[in-house]
Amino acid sequence: MGSDRARSPTACLRIPGLARPPRSAPWCVVIRCYPQLVSTSFESALLSVWQQSLVDKKKIVEIDGETYSVKQTAKSKLKQIDFRFGGRELLGLEQNPNTKSRWAKLAREGKKVMQFLEAGRYIAVVVDLKIQIYK
């Protein structure tokens, strides 16, 4: 009766207000489902920061009625956003393409990659409207 696919840890979600991805990408946002760790609104906030800063190239992003400046790192000139969501102090950081990680490889290929940190620990990454939450 039930399929294993229905219980898959990923699901598609359409986020209102986010631009349609490039034609090569399906209109699907991959969300890792860890209900005890992350809420959909939290993931929407991360996607919104990614969208506003890297895709829309805004200098100021807005989340839950609060505005936050998009800054640049001193050395590499990467976009950086310090913001609060749900009582959490977070940092969105554009992926440095000049490193050896798989995320840097995607950035070198032209993908829009942003890492998210909390208290200096990587918690998530967004790549072209797909989000991965780290356990």
N, C-alpha and C positions, 0 to 999 in steps of 0.2 A: 504493500500500500504506500507507505511513506518512502520517499527516496532519500538517500544519503546527501544528495545535492541540496535538498531543502534545509539540511542541518549544517551546511557549509559555514565556516567562520567568516565568510564574506557576503556582502549584500550590495545591491545597487541603490543609490539614493540620489535624487535630483535636488540640488540645493538652489532655492530661488535666489535670483540676483547674481548668480555666478555665470560668467560668460560661457558660451558653448566652446568646448575644446576644439583643437584643430581637427580637420576632416579625417585625419588618420586615426584619431582616437575616438572610441565609442563614447556616447553620452552616458557614462557610468562612473560613479565614484566608488572605489573599493574601500570598504570599511571593515576593519578587523573588529569582530564583536567580542569585547571583553566587558560585559555589562557592569561588573563590579568595579572596574577600573576607569571606564570612560563613558561619558554620555554622548548622545548624538549631538546635542547642542555644543559640547566641547569640541567635537570634531568639526562641526560647522564653523566655529570660531577660528580654528586653525586654518581651515580652507579659505575663510574670508580674509584672514591676514595674508595668506599666500596670494590670493586673487588680487587684492587691492595693491599690494606692494610689488609683486613681480610681473603680473599680467597687465593691470591697469596703470602701473607705474606712478601711483599716488605718493605724494610726499607726506601725507597724513592719512592714517587708517582709522576707521571707526568700528568699534565693537561695543555692542550693548549701550549705545549712546555716549560712550567715552571715546576721546580721540587720542591718538598716539603718533608721535613723529617717527618717520622712517629715516634712520640715520645711516651713515656709511662707516664701515670699519676703517681705521686709520691706514693700515698697511695695504690691504687688498681691495679696498673700496667696495666691499660686499654690503648688501643691504642688511640692516639689523633693526628689529623692532622690539622694544621692551614694552610689555603690556600685561594687564591683569585680566583674568577671567575666572569667575567662580571662586574668588578669594585666592587664586593662585598667581604667583609672580612668574611670568613666562618670557622667553626670549625666542623670537623668530630670527633665524640667521640664514641668509642665502648661502647655498653650498659653494665652497671654494673649488673651482674646477681644476686647480693646480695641486691636487693631492692624489693619492693612489686608491681611494675608495671606489666602490661601485657607484656610489652616488655622484662622485666627482666625474666619473666616466660619462654618466648620463648628462651632467651639466656641460661637459665638453661637447657632447653631441647636440647641444642646443635645447635640451629639456630644461624646464623651470623647476629647480629643486630648492626646497627650503627645509632646513632642520629646525626642530623646536626643542628647547631646553627648559628645564625647571631645576633650580638650585644647582646649575652646572652639569646636570645629567641629561643626556639625550632621551627624549620621551616619544618623539614622533618625527616623521618626515613626510612631506607632500611633494609629489612629482606629477606634474601635468594632471591635476585634479584627482589624483589617487593618493590616499593617505594610508600610512602604515604606522600603527601605534606599537612602540617597543614595550615588551613586558618588563 
